[in-house]
Every structure is written in structure tokens, then in C-alpha cells.
Amino acid sequence: MHTDRYDDSDLPAELEAYDRRREARHATPRESQRFVDRFGYSEPYGWSEDKARQYSVPERHNFGPFIRGHGFGLR
């Protein structure tokens, strides 16, 4: 257990390393890059680039009301 020991001082390097490892196993095809009309194509296109693009545009704004309408609660 690591209580009160969070350290993100090397986060940029860790993200870059994760992107390289993930892309080596699950490369994203160029045609699957998100929002190229807004951001263009990126090489390399890693997980962190994909997530940044994904969350740059609001999506599924009606999901909360939909799921609540089916009896589920969201916190």
C-alpha cells in the first residue's frame, strides 16, 4: 500500500511510454483518428491523443436523462 505517495512528476514521460507500448499492440488506423477536420492527422496517434480529442467535444448529452428514465441513478 502506498498511502499519500502519489507522484506525477514523470507523467509526460510515462504517458509517452504508455502510448508507444499500446500503439505497438493496438495501432489506430489513420482513418480511425477522431475529428481530423478539427485537429488534422497525428503521427504518432497514441491513446492520450485519442482521449484528448474524444473529450474535446461534448457527446451523449442525453445519456443521463435516458438512463435515469430507465430507473438507474447517477451520482
N, C-alpha and C positions, 0 to 999 in steps of 0.2 A: 504494500500500500504506500502511496506517495501523497501524504497529507500536506497541503499548502506548498506544493513544489512545482506548480505549473511554470514552464519556461518556454516562451515562444521566440526567444532571441535568435534562433536559427530558422525561423518559419519560412522565409523566402527560399532558402536552400532546400529545406525539407519538402516543400511543395513542388519545387522543380524536380527533385529526385523522384517523388511520387508520380508526377506527370510522366516522366521518362519511363519508369517501370510499367505503369499502366498502359501507356501508349505502345510499348513493346509487345504487350499481350493482347490488347484490345484497341487497335488503331481505329480512329474515327475516319471514315472515308471523307474525302474533300467535299463531296456532295451532301454530306450529313452535317456539316458545320451550321450552327444556328445563326440566323439573322445576318447573312453575308451582305445583304443590301445595306445594312447599317454599319457593320464592322469590317467588311471585306473578309478575305480568306486569311487564315493564320497558319504559318508553318514554324514550329510545330503547333498542333492544336491539341493541347492536353486537357485533362479533367478540369483543372482550375479555370482555364479559358472557357470551357463549355459551361461551367456553373456560373461564371461571371456574366456570360451572355444570357443564360437562362433566366437569371434573376434580375436582369436589367429591364425586363418587360413584364408588366403585370399579366398574369394568366389565371384562368379559372376563378375569376372574381365571384362567380356564382356558386362555387363549391360549398362554402359554409352554409348558405341558406338551403341548398339542395340536401346536404347531409343531415342538417337539423330537421328538415321536413320529413326525413325517414326515421326520426326518433333517436338520432345519435346526438351526443353533446360534445362540444369542442371547448377546450379551455384556453 
